[in-house]
Amino acid sequence: MWLIALIGSASSFVESTLAQIYKQPDGNGAYIGGPAYYMEK
């Protein structure tokens, strides 16, 4: 059970890290990105 928790927390960490790396500023000082943004493109 602890192995599943470790794998889940590792994937959550990677997802959050990639979201911070690939976000883009929109010109108003806010940042855009994420699955909904890329599905809309």
C-alpha positions in Angstrom: 0.0 0.0 0.0 2.8 2.4 0.8 4.3 1.6 -2.7 1.1 2.9 -4.4 1.2 6.0 -2.3 4.9 6.6 -3.2 4.1 6.2 -6.9 1.1 8.5 -6.7 3.0 11.2 -4.9 5.9 11.0 -7.4 3.6 11.3 -10.3 1.9 14.3 -8.7 5.3 15.9 -8.1 6.3 15.4 -11.7 3.0 16.8 -13.0 3.3 19.9 -10.8 6.9 20.5 -11.9 6.1 20.2 -15.6 3.2 22.6 -15.1 5.5 25.2 -13.6 8.1 24.7 -16.4 5.7 25.0 -19.3 3.3 27.8 -18.2 3.3 30.9 -20.4 2.5 34.6 -19.6 -0.5 35.9 -21.3 0.5 39.6 -21.4 -1.7 40.8 -18.5 0.7 39.4 -15.9 -1.3 36.1 -15.5 -0.1 32.7 -16.6 -1.8 30.3 -18.9 -1.3 26.6 -19.4 -2.7 23.3 -18.3 -4.7 20.6 -20.0 -7.8 22.7 -20.7 -5.7 25.4 -22.4 -3.9 22.9 -24.6 -7.1 21.0 -25.5 -8.6 24.3 -26.7 -5.6 25.1 -29.0 
